[in-house]
Amino acid sequence: MDKSRNYNLYNIFFNLYETGNMSRAAEVLSLSSHANISKGIKQLEFELGTKLFNTDSRGVTPTDIGAQLYEIVKPMFSEIDFVEKNIGKLKKRDSVKTKKSGNIHLIMTGGTIDSEFCGRKQDIIPLKQSFVPVYLRDFVSPDIQFHETELTMKDSRDLTEEDLSNLLDVIMESPYENILITHGRYTIGRTAKYLRNFIEKSKTFKKILLVGAQYPIKGSALSDAPFSLGFAVGSFQNVAVGVYVIVQGKIFDADSFVI
């Protein structure tokens, strides 16, 4: 049997089984009349050497073999339906990759990397405004365009469910494939797992890297932050779509990172 005709006959069979009516099946398949449906079914029955439907005044009823055949071909048409429903996302992904794949959406949430030493409290506290964009723009000037979003400036232990939800919203709405999040190390693993769970369900095609540091990037001459930040920026070329944590020159997926 010719393969293209083979598909067309099974497509007629599948839609007749689903609709239970030749006229409705013809409408779904954009055929001129139900006579085309009847002709296709008869041809398929001839090719297979068995009856697939019984026809009476009330309509069509599948035979036992027809019902078994439906269960066999159903997964194939379910896959085709999935492809058709998601082709728009794939086109969008291709467009984003073409226009934005060389750029990075930088999202700042605070943490030690974006903090300063406070002598009075003998502690480090988050800056009121992120220093990371200033460092990248004025001290490094890489040949990369950064789109910047300062989400919040908090110790990561103070990040709330609302903060995480807002972070997810920014990521989902971003036109960029590469997402770099500066984050405190205390809860960076929790945030990575939170994002991973939603990203997988939504089938979002993004590379999301969370980076933290032991010492602030501002005012600490021996800080590990510049190295970690640079390593994170360079890592987009080598990682697949997914959520990762980068600390001290190592890349961890969301499940394997333990502080």
N, C-alpha and C positions, 0 to 999 in steps of 0.2 A: 504494500500500500504506500502511495506517495506520502512523505512525511508531513507536508503542509496540509494536504487533504485529511490526513490522519488526525492532526490537531483540530482542524475545523469540525470534523465529525464528532470528536469527543467533546468539543466546546458546545456543540448543539445538544448532545446528550446531557451534559452537565447542567446546562441552563434549563432544559426541559424538566429534568428531575427536580431542580431547585424551585421552579415556578409551578410545575404541575399543570401547565396550560400552554398549548402550542402558540396561541396568539401572544401571550405575555412573553414567552421565550423569544419569539420573533421580534418583539418590541425591544427586549433587552439587547439582542444581537443586531438591532438595526436592519433586519431583513424585511423585504417588501411584503411578505405574507407568510402565514403559518404553513403554507404548502412547502416552503423551503425547509422548514423544520421537519415535516413529515418525510420529505424526500431524503434528508440527511440521516434520519433515524433508520429508515429502511435500508439505506446504503450501508450504515454501520452494522446493522443486524445481518446483512448479507455477508459482509466482510468477516464478522465474528462467527457466523453460522449459528446464531441463537437469537431468540426473541428477547427484547429488552423492555418493552412496554405493551400493556394491553390497553386497547382503546374501546370506549363505549360512549353512550350518550352523555355520561357525566364527566368525561374527560379522559385523561391518561393515568394509568396506574403501573408503576414499575413491577416487573416480574422479580422473582427471587434473584435471578442472575443479574438483572438490572440493578437491584439494590446492592449486590455485592460489587458490581463494577463501579458504582458510584463511590463506595468507600475506598476503592483503589485509586480513582482519578481525583478525588477531592483534595488530597494534599498538594497535588501539582497545581491546581487552580487556586488554592489558598496561597501558595507561594507567589504565583503570578499577581494575585490581588495585592499581596504585601508589597511587591515591587512597584506596582502602579501607584499605590498610595504613598510610597516613600520616595518616588523619583524626584519629586519637588525638593525634598531635603538634600538629595544627592546633588542636584543642580545647584542649590544654594551653597552647599559645601564646596563645590568646584569653583563657584564664583568667589567665595571667601578666600579660598586657597590662592586663587590667581591674584586677587587684589590686596589681601591682607596677610598672607602667610609669612612675609618677611618682617612683619611688624609685631609688636608685643603690647598687649594690654596689661599695664602695671597697676595692680590693686594693692593699696597700702592699708594694713589693719593695725599697725602699731607693733608692739613686742619689743624685745631687747634691741633688735637691729635698728630700731627707730626710737631709741631712748637716749637719756643723758644721765650722767652721774649727779646725784643730789647730795651734797656734803652734809646738809643739815639732817637728812633722814638716813644717811649712810646707806643709800639705796639708789637704784636707777628707776627713773620714771619716764613714761612715754612722752615724747615731744608733743607740743601742741599742733605742730604741722610737720609732715613728713620731710625728712632730709634726703631721702633716696632719690627723688627726681632731680634735686639740685646736684647731688653727687654725680649722677649719670650725665646730666646735661653740661655741668661746668667743669668737672674734673676728668671725665672719661671721654665724653662726646663720641660714642660709638656710631658706626654707620647703620643705625637701626632707629626706626621711628617708634617712639613710645606713646601710647595713649594712656593717660594717667587718671586714676580714680582713687581719691582718698576716702575710703569707706568709713573708717573710724581710727582713733589713735588710743589703743587700750593695751594694758597688760593682757596677754592672751587668756589668763585665768578669769578675766572679767568679761570676756565675750559672751553674749547671751544668745539664746535661740533666735531672737529677732535679728541680731547681728549676722548670724550664719545664714538666715533666710535672705537677708538683704544682699549678702555676698553672692549667694546662689543666683539671685535675680540679676545682679550686675553681669555675672558670667553668662547666663542664658541669653541676655539681651545684647551682649557684645558681638560685633561683627568680626572680631578677631579670632583666629584659630589658636594663637599662642597666648596663654594667660599666665602671668607671673604674679604671685601673691606674697608679699612680705608679711611675716607672721611670727608671733612669739613661740618659742620652742616648747613651753609647758604643755600647750594643748594643740600643737600643730598636727599631731597624729589624729586627734579627734576630728578636727576640721577636715582633714584629708579624707577620712572615712565617710564623713557626712556628705561631702561633695561627691565622692565616688558613687555612693548609693543612688543619688539623684541623677547623676550624669549617665550612669549605665541604663537606668530606666528610660531616660529620654532619648537615648541613642544619639547623644550630642557628640559631634566630631571635633573635639578640642583637646589640646595638650595643656594640662593645668599643673603648674609647678608651684609648690609652696616652699619658700626659703626662709630659714631662720639663722640666727647667729648667737654666739656666746657673749659678744661684746658689741656695743653700739658702733654704728658706722661713722658717727660724728663725734669728734673729740677724743678718740681712742686710737693712738698711733699704731698699736699692735693688734687692732681688731681683726677678727677673722671675717667680718662682714663683707669687705670688698671682694675677697677671694670667693666667698660663697655666692655673692650676687653675680659676679662674673661667670662663675662656673654654671650657675643656673641659666643665665642668658645663653651661653654656648650650648647647653644641653638640649635645647629645643630641636636642634638638628639631628639628634641621636635617639630621641624617645618616640615611642608610638603614641597614638591617641590614648589618653587616660589621665589619671591623677597621681602625682608623685610628690615626695618630700625630699628636699635637698638640704643636707646638713654636712658641713666640713668635707666637701668634695665627694660626697657619696649620694647616690640616687636610690631612693627606696620607693617601692610602690605603696599605695595607701594601706595595704594589709600587713606589710612586713615591717613597717617602721615602729620601733619601740624606743621611747626616750630613755 
